[in-house]
Amino acid sequence: MKQKTSKKIAWALAAALCAAVAVPVASALSGMAGKGTSPFNGVYGSTFTAFAEEAETSPGTDAPAAEEPAATYTMQTKGMVALGKDYLLLATNIEDVDAGYAQVGYTVSVNGGDAVEYMSDTYYTGITFRTDEAGGTATQTMEEIFQNNVVTGMVVTEIEYSPKNSYVITPCFENTAGEKESGASVTVPVVRYAVTIEGDAAFAGGEKTAQLAEGDLLPETVLTGAAADGKHALAGWIVTEADGERYVSTIPDRSGLPSRQFVMPGCDVTIEPYIVLGWKYGTQYGGGELDLSENRNVYVDGQDNPYAQSFISHITVDSASITGRYVLNGERVGTVYSFSGDANEHFRIMRTCTVRPANERTIKYTLKNVGDTDVSFTACQVNSGTTIDANVPPIGNITIAAGEEKTIEFTFAYHNDNVMLLITLEEAVQNAQLWINAEISD
């Protein structure tokens, strides 16, 4: 709701401001909430004098001719929130206006598009905003909008606002002859947020910080430091923002599940690379994380014989499947496996990894029970099928209660192209869920 005055009496009522009669208008402003502010938090101003010409001498006399009608025009923009939507409020204060003007307003171009014109000959001394659905209101006067003691009326309009867009706003003035003049344009830029990389990674140019708009994809990145040896791979990013941490995978998805990638949120964030062993290198080049979530096809030496990089074999259990990929638990990423079966039934998790030469090495599994039922099982590190290596004894009597986390380790000295964990149930279980992370070292 705008507090309106007519052109004739605008200046007489302006001193009283809120004493002006409030009338409803067909405008989004009448629905603007008084609570909150939009992501736009700057105030952009533009001042110009329209139709201001130097006085000329009247023909045949020394007397100056009448000056052209002129008006000093000051525009302010301000972010407002209207019941869940963001707006730019465009308010224009007119000074020294005489009978020579017809209307004033703005042209607005969004993201370089065609300019849209907003013109009006109606002036206001204040604006009343709705604050809630129940009909609560709040009022802003010209002094509050312009932050000074203005004594004239203002033209007001509003446009929907998104921090993803840029806006070029140009004030304009039309006289009674239909002539228009424009003032200096102001630009409300796209809002950008900082994304900062921590750890052994950087943007392609070496920078550690970039400014991105909401919805932007991450620019090209490279691994640095010890991770830049060509033997490791970037599996994803641990993203830290105001409300906590989450994990975003960078692994191309060829398994039919939705693809995942980093998309810039509407806030500053810090990202840390999650670095794992590159599948075709493995342990002959040192240890590291094994990303068990990489359920995708790979090709060996360019051969057209794809096989899954990480997968689960049901074998004898009733069911076993991957139900959570790239699940963050503290500072580690793991895979959630769901399974049901009777005692002595088993399933196997396999991850491609070149385990050569046959030097002694250790693999550590971190397991967390993320279901609501206890799980008891025996774990084995196997070289082939379900055959247990006599030199790598099973670890039995493992019970993990709901919500509990445990680690187990195996030391082995075989060589293979796979790393396989065999789980044999000691008690029947239905709909159990284990989060599992694996790390291998020399």
C-alpha positions as CSV (number, residue, x, y, z in Angstrom):
1,M,0.0,0.0,0.0
2,K,1.4,3.4,-1.0
3,Q,0.6,6.7,0.7
4,K,-0.3,8.8,-2.3
5,T,-0.5,12.4,-3.1
6,S,-1.7,14.1,-6.3
7,K,0.7,16.1,-8.3
8,K,-0.9,19.4,-7.3
9,I,-0.7,18.9,-3.6
10,A,2.3,16.5,-3.3
11,W,4.6,19.1,-1.9
12,A,2.1,20.5,0.6
13,L,1.5,17.2,2.2
14,A,5.1,16.0,2.0
15,A,6.0,17.7,5.2
16,A,3.5,15.6,7.1
17,L,4.5,12.4,5.2
18,C,2.4,9.8,7.0
19,A,-0.5,12.2,7.2
20,A,-1.1,11.5,3.6
21,V,-4.1,9.3,2.8
22,A,-3.2,5.6,2.4
23,V,-4.8,4.0,-0.6
24,P,-4.5,0.4,-1.9
25,V,-2.7,-0.1,-5.2
26,A,-2.6,-3.0,-7.7
27,S,1.1,-3.7,-7.0
28,A,3.3,-6.3,-5.6
29,L,4.4,-3.8,-3.1
30,S,1.1,-4.2,-1.3
31,G,2.2,-7.8,-0.5
32,M,5.7,-7.0,0.5
33,A,6.7,-8.3,3.9
34,G,8.3,-5.9,6.3
35,K,10.4,-8.7,7.8
36,G,13.8,-9.7,6.4
37,T,15.9,-8.4,3.6
38,S,16.6,-9.8,0.2
39,P,20.1,-11.1,-0.7
40,F,20.6,-7.6,-2.4
41,N,22.1,-5.6,0.4
42,G,23.5,-2.6,-1.4
43,V,22.0,0.8,-2.0
44,Y,22.6,2.1,-5.5
45,G,21.9,5.8,-6.2
46,S,21.7,7.9,-9.4
47,T,21.1,11.6,-9.5
48,F,20.7,13.8,-12.6
49,T,18.9,17.0,-13.7
50,A,16.6,16.6,-16.6
51,F,16.0,19.3,-19.2
52,A,18.4,21.7,-17.5
53,E,19.6,24.2,-20.2
54,E,21.5,27.4,-19.9
55,A,19.2,30.4,-20.2
56,E,19.5,32.3,-23.5
57,T,18.9,36.0,-24.0
58,S,15.5,36.8,-25.5
59,P,15.8,38.1,-29.0
60,G,16.2,41.9,-29.2
61,T,16.6,42.3,-25.4
62,D,19.1,41.9,-22.7
63,A,16.6,40.0,-20.6
64,P,17.2,36.2,-20.2
65,A,14.6,33.9,-21.7
66,A,12.6,31.7,-19.5
67,E,14.5,28.7,-18.3
68,E,13.5,25.3,-19.6
69,P,11.6,23.2,-17.1
70,A,14.0,21.1,-15.0
71,A,13.9,18.6,-12.2
72,T,16.6,17.0,-10.1
73,Y,16.0,13.3,-9.9
74,T,17.5,11.0,-7.3
75,M,16.9,7.2,-7.5
76,Q,17.6,4.7,-4.8
77,T,17.3,0.9,-5.0
78,K,16.7,-1.3,-1.9
79,G,16.2,-5.0,-1.4
80,M,12.9,-6.1,0.1
81,V,11.2,-9.5,0.8
82,A,7.6,-10.1,-0.1
83,L,6.1,-13.2,1.4
84,G,8.9,-15.4,0.3
85,K,9.9,-13.5,-2.8
86,D,12.7,-11.1,-3.3
87,Y,12.2,-7.7,-4.9
88,L,14.2,-4.6,-5.8
89,L,12.3,-1.5,-4.6
90,L,13.0,1.4,-7.0
91,A,12.2,4.7,-5.3
92,T,12.7,8.1,-6.9
93,N,12.8,11.4,-5.2
94,I,11.9,14.4,-7.4
95,E,13.2,17.9,-6.5
96,D,12.4,21.4,-8.0
97,V,9.6,20.1,-10.3
98,D,7.5,22.6,-12.1
99,A,4.6,22.3,-14.5
100,G,7.0,21.1,-17.3
101,Y,7.1,17.5,-16.4
102,A,4.7,14.7,-17.3
103,Q,6.1,11.5,-15.8
104,V,9.3,9.9,-14.5
105,G,10.5,6.3,-14.1
106,Y,13.1,3.8,-15.1
107,T,14.2,1.4,-17.8
108,V,15.4,-2.0,-16.5
109,S,17.5,-4.5,-18.4
110,V,18.0,-8.0,-16.8
111,N,21.1,-9.9,-17.8
112,G,21.7,-7.7,-20.8
113,G,18.2,-8.3,-22.2
114,D,15.8,-5.8,-23.7
115,A,15.0,-2.9,-21.4
116,V,11.6,-2.7,-19.9
117,E,10.2,0.8,-19.1
118,Y,8.4,1.7,-15.9
119,M,6.9,5.2,-15.9
120,S,4.4,7.0,-13.7
121,D,2.9,10.4,-13.0
122,T,1.8,9.5,-9.5
123,Y,3.9,10.4,-6.4
124,Y,3.9,9.0,-2.9
125,T,5.1,10.1,0.5
126,G,5.5,6.6,2.0
127,I,4.8,2.9,1.6
128,T,2.9,0.5,3.8
129,F,4.0,-3.1,3.7
130,R,2.3,-6.3,4.8
131,T,4.3,-8.1,7.4
132,D,2.4,-11.4,7.6
133,E,-0.6,-13.3,6.2
134,A,-2.8,-12.1,9.0
135,G,-2.7,-8.5,7.7
136,G,0.0,-7.0,9.8
137,T,1.7,-3.9,8.3
138,A,4.8,-1.7,8.6
139,T,5.4,1.7,7.0
140,Q,8.5,3.2,5.5
141,T,8.6,6.9,4.8
142,M,10.7,8.8,2.2
143,E,13.1,9.8,4.9
144,E,13.7,6.1,5.8
145,I,14.2,5.1,2.2
146,F,16.4,8.1,1.2
147,Q,18.1,8.6,4.5
148,N,17.7,12.3,4.4
149,N,15.1,15.0,4.9
150,V,13.3,15.1,1.6
151,V,10.4,17.5,1.2
152,T,9.0,16.2,-2.1
153,G,7.1,13.1,-3.4
154,M,8.6,10.0,-4.9
155,V,7.8,7.6,-7.7
156,V,7.9,4.0,-6.5
157,T,7.9,0.7,-8.3
158,E,9.3,-2.8,-7.7
159,I,10.8,-5.6,-9.8
160,E,11.3,-9.2,-8.9
161,Y,14.9,-9.9,-7.9
162,S,17.2,-12.8,-8.0
163,P,20.9,-12.7,-6.9
164,K,21.6,-14.8,-10.0
165,N,20.7,-11.9,-12.2
166,S,22.3,-8.6,-13.0
167,Y,20.1,-5.5,-13.4
168,V,21.0,-2.3,-15.3
169,I,18.6,0.4,-14.1
170,T,18.4,3.8,-15.9
171,P,16.3,6.7,-14.6
172,C,14.3,8.6,-17.2
173,F,12.2,11.8,-17.2
174,E,9.5,12.8,-19.7
175,N,8.3,16.4,-20.2
176,T,4.8,17.5,-21.3
177,A,6.1,17.7,-24.9
178,G,6.8,13.9,-24.8
179,E,10.6,14.4,-24.8
180,K,12.6,12.0,-22.7
181,E,16.0,12.3,-21.0
182,S,17.9,9.6,-19.2
183,G,20.3,9.7,-16.3
184,A,23.3,7.7,-15.5
185,S,22.6,3.9,-15.3
186,V,23.4,1.9,-12.2
187,T,24.1,-1.8,-12.2
188,V,23.0,-4.2,-9.5
189,P,25.5,-7.0,-10.1
190,V,25.1,-10.8,-9.8
191,V,25.7,-11.8,-6.2
192,R,28.8,-14.0,-6.0
193,Y,30.0,-16.1,-3.1
194,A,33.5,-17.3,-2.2
195,V,34.5,-21.0,-2.6
196,T,37.8,-21.8,-0.9
197,I,39.8,-24.9,-1.5
198,E,41.7,-26.4,1.4
199,G,44.1,-29.3,1.1
200,D,46.0,-30.7,-1.9
201,A,44.0,-29.2,-4.7
202,A,43.7,-25.8,-6.4
203,F,41.9,-24.2,-9.3
204,A,43.7,-24.7,-12.6
205,G,45.5,-21.3,-12.4
206,G,46.8,-22.1,-9.0
207,E,44.3,-20.0,-7.1
208,K,42.7,-21.4,-3.9
209,T,39.6,-19.1,-3.9
210,A,37.0,-18.3,-6.6
211,Q,33.9,-16.1,-6.7
212,L,30.9,-17.9,-8.0
213,A,27.2,-17.1,-8.4
214,E,24.6,-19.5,-7.0
215,G,24.1,-22.4,-9.4
216,D,27.5,-22.1,-11.0
217,L,29.5,-25.2,-11.5
218,L,33.0,-25.5,-10.1
219,P,35.8,-24.3,-12.5
220,E,38.5,-26.7,-13.5
221,T,40.7,-27.9,-10.6
222,V,43.9,-29.8,-10.2
223,L,45.5,-31.9,-7.5
224,T,48.6,-30.4,-5.8
225,G,51.3,-31.5,-3.4
226,A,51.7,-35.2,-2.7
227,A,48.4,-35.9,-4.5
228,A,49.7,-34.6,-7.8
229,D,51.8,-37.8,-8.4
230,G,49.5,-39.1,-11.1
231,K,48.7,-42.2,-9.0
232,H,45.8,-40.8,-7.1
233,A,42.4,-39.5,-8.1
234,L,40.0,-36.9,-6.9
235,A,36.9,-38.8,-5.8
236,G,34.9,-35.8,-4.5
237,W,34.7,-32.8,-2.3
238,I,33.8,-32.4,1.4
239,V,31.8,-29.2,1.4
240,T,31.6,-27.1,4.6
241,E,29.0,-24.5,4.8
242,A,27.1,-22.7,7.6
243,D,24.8,-25.6,8.4
244,G,27.4,-28.4,8.4
245,E,29.3,-30.7,6.0
246,R,28.2,-32.8,3.0
247,Y,30.0,-34.8,0.3
248,V,29.8,-34.3,-3.4
249,S,31.3,-36.9,-5.7
250,T,33.2,-36.0,-8.9
251,I,33.2,-39.6,-10.2
252,P,31.3,-39.9,-13.5
253,D,28.3,-42.0,-13.0
254,R,27.7,-44.8,-15.5
255,S,25.5,-47.1,-13.3
256,G,22.2,-45.5,-13.9
257,L,22.1,-43.5,-10.7
258,P,21.7,-39.7,-10.9
259,S,25.0,-37.9,-11.7
260,R,26.5,-35.8,-9.0
261,Q,28.5,-32.6,-9.2
262,F,29.3,-29.6,-7.2
263,V,26.9,-26.7,-7.7
264,M,27.6,-23.4,-5.9
265,P,25.1,-22.7,-3.1
266,G,23.9,-19.3,-2.1
267,C,26.6,-18.8,0.6
268,D,30.4,-18.9,1.1
269,V,31.8,-22.5,1.3
270,T,35.0,-24.3,1.9
271,I,35.7,-27.5,0.0
272,E,38.4,-30.1,0.7
273,P,39.4,-32.7,-1.8
274,Y,38.7,-36.4,-1.1
275,I,41.6,-38.2,-2.7
276,V,41.7,-42.0,-3.3
277,L,43.9,-44.5,-5.1
278,G,43.5,-44.3,-8.9
279,W,42.0,-47.7,-9.8
280,K,44.7,-48.6,-12.4
281,Y,47.6,-47.8,-10.1
282,G,46.9,-49.3,-6.7
283,T,49.3,-50.4,-4.0
284,Q,52.5,-50.7,-6.0
285,Y,52.6,-46.9,-5.9
286,G,51.7,-46.5,-2.2
287,G,48.6,-46.6,-0.1
288,G,45.5,-44.6,0.2
289,E,41.7,-44.6,0.4
290,L,39.7,-47.1,-1.7
291,D,36.5,-45.6,-2.9
292,L,34.0,-48.4,-2.6
293,S,31.2,-46.2,-4.0
294,E,32.7,-46.1,-7.5
295,N,30.1,-48.4,-9.0
296,R,31.0,-47.8,-12.6
297,N,32.5,-49.5,-15.6
298,V,36.2,-49.2,-16.5
299,Y,38.2,-50.5,-19.5
300,V,41.5,-52.3,-19.2
301,D,44.2,-51.0,-21.6
302,G,41.5,-49.8,-24.0
303,Q,39.9,-53.2,-24.3
304,D,36.1,-53.3,-24.8
305,N,35.7,-55.5,-21.8
306,P,34.2,-53.3,-19.1
307,Y,33.8,-54.5,-15.5
308,A,32.5,-52.8,-12.4
309,Q,35.1,-50.9,-10.4
310,S,33.4,-51.6,-7.2
311,F,30.5,-54.0,-6.7
312,I,28.8,-56.4,-4.3
313,S,28.2,-60.2,-4.8
314,H,25.1,-61.7,-3.2
315,I,26.5,-65.2,-3.2
316,T,24.3,-67.0,-0.6
317,V,22.5,-64.3,1.3
318,D,18.9,-63.4,0.6
319,S,19.8,-59.9,-0.6
320,A,22.7,-57.5,-0.6
321,S,22.9,-54.2,-2.3
322,I,24.5,-50.8,-2.2
323,T,21.9,-48.4,-0.8
324,G,24.1,-45.4,0.0
325,R,27.0,-44.1,-2.1
326,Y,29.4,-41.4,-1.1
327,V,28.1,-41.1,2.4
328,L,30.0,-38.8,4.7
329,N,30.8,-40.0,8.2
330,G,33.0,-37.5,10.0
331,E,35.9,-36.8,7.6
332,R,35.6,-40.1,5.7
333,V,33.4,-41.1,2.8
334,G,32.0,-44.6,2.7
335,T,29.3,-46.8,1.1
336,V,26.2,-48.1,2.8
337,Y,25.4,-51.8,2.2
338,S,22.0,-53.2,3.0
339,F,21.5,-57.0,3.4
340,S,19.4,-59.8,4.8
341,G,20.3,-63.4,5.4
342,D,20.5,-66.4,7.7
343,A,23.4,-67.6,9.8
344,N,26.4,-68.9,7.8
345,E,25.3,-67.1,4.6
346,H,27.7,-64.7,3.1
347,F,28.3,-61.9,0.5
348,R,31.4,-60.2,-0.9
349,I,32.5,-56.7,-1.6
350,M,35.0,-56.2,-4.3
351,R,37.0,-53.2,-5.5
352,T,39.4,-53.1,-8.4
353,C,42.9,-52.2,-7.3
354,T,46.2,-53.4,-8.6
355,V,47.7,-55.1,-5.6
356,R,51.3,-55.7,-6.7
357,P,53.9,-56.8,-6.0
358,A,53.2,-59.3,-3.3
359,N,54.7,-57.3,-0.5
360,E,53.1,-57.3,2.9
361,R,50.5,-54.6,3.3
362,T,47.6,-53.7,5.6
363,I,44.0,-52.9,4.8
364,K,41.8,-51.3,7.4
365,Y,38.0,-51.3,7.2
366,T,35.9,-48.9,9.2
367,L,32.4,-50.2,9.7
368,K,29.5,-48.3,11.2
369,N,26.1,-49.8,11.9
370,V,23.7,-47.2,10.4
371,G,20.6,-49.5,10.7
372,D,18.4,-50.3,13.7
373,T,19.4,-53.9,14.3
374,D,22.6,-55.4,15.6
375,V,24.9,-57.3,13.2
376,S,27.2,-60.3,14.0
377,F,29.5,-61.6,11.4
378,T,33.0,-63.0,10.5
379,A,35.1,-61.0,8.1
380,C,37.7,-62.4,5.7
381,Q,40.1,-60.8,3.2
382,V,40.1,-63.1,0.2
383,N,42.3,-63.3,-2.9
384,S,39.9,-65.2,-5.1
385,G,36.2,-66.3,-4.9
386,T,35.4,-67.2,-1.3
387,T,38.6,-69.1,-0.7
388,I,40.2,-68.1,2.6
389,D,44.0,-67.7,2.6
390,A,45.6,-69.7,5.3
391,N,48.0,-66.8,5.8
392,V,45.2,-64.3,6.3
393,P,43.1,-65.6,9.1
394,P,39.4,-64.5,9.4
395,I,38.3,-62.1,12.1
396,G,35.3,-63.6,13.9
397,N,32.8,-62.7,16.6
398,I,32.4,-59.2,15.3
399,T,29.2,-57.7,16.7
400,I,28.3,-54.1,15.9
401,A,25.3,-52.6,17.7
402,A,23.0,-50.1,16.0
403,G,24.8,-46.8,15.9
404,E,28.2,-48.3,16.8
405,E,31.4,-48.1,14.8
406,K,34.4,-50.5,14.7
407,T,37.6,-51.0,12.7
408,I,39.2,-54.2,11.6
409,E,42.5,-54.8,9.9
410,F,44.0,-57.5,7.7
411,T,47.7,-58.0,6.8
412,F,48.3,-59.9,3.6
413,A,51.0,-60.5,0.9
414,Y,49.3,-61.6,-2.2
415,H,49.0,-59.9,-5.6
416,N,45.7,-59.4,-7.5
417,D,43.7,-56.9,-9.5
418,N,41.0,-56.8,-6.8
419,V,40.6,-56.2,-3.1
420,M,37.8,-58.4,-1.7
421,L,36.1,-58.5,1.7
422,L,34.0,-61.6,2.5
423,I,31.3,-61.2,5.2
424,T,29.7,-64.3,6.7
425,L,26.7,-63.8,9.0
426,E,26.9,-65.4,12.4
427,E,23.3,-64.8,13.1
428,A,20.2,-64.3,10.9
429,V,19.5,-60.6,10.2
430,Q,16.9,-58.7,8.3
431,N,17.4,-55.3,6.6
432,A,20.8,-54.6,8.2
433,Q,22.8,-51.6,7.1
434,L,26.6,-51.2,7.4
435,W,28.6,-48.1,6.3
436,I,32.1,-49.2,5.2
437,N,35.2,-47.3,4.4
438,A,38.5,-48.9,3.3
439,E,42.1,-47.7,3.5
440,I,45.2,-49.7,2.3
441,S,48.8,-49.1,3.1
442,D,52.2,-50.7,2.7
